[in-house]
């Protein structure tokens, strides 16, 4: 099961924008990430690094699965799991229905 984000959805694009804006003010990307993480209170620069990298993938600047592609893959997996569960339920329903057709013997 996917983890729910503890951050509001509007924080991610704002943080990525802030990193891009302050990148020139810091000696390297890590320092910029730490500064923005501290300013926003995200606790970890690694979270911002992940957001920045995913934003670069989505923009075509870095190889990898885009957010949309990842969502499609996840949806396909969920559909496959639901189909498997549906087949199990159909088989069980058939078994129970066959049991109802048999005459009951009374002693």
Secondary structure, DSSP 8 states (H G I E B T S, - for coil): -----SS-HHHHHHHHHHHHHHGGGSSSHHHHHHHHHHHHT-S-HHHHHHHHHHHHHHTTSS-S--HHHHHHHHHHHHHHHHHHHHHHHHHHHHHHHHHHHS-----
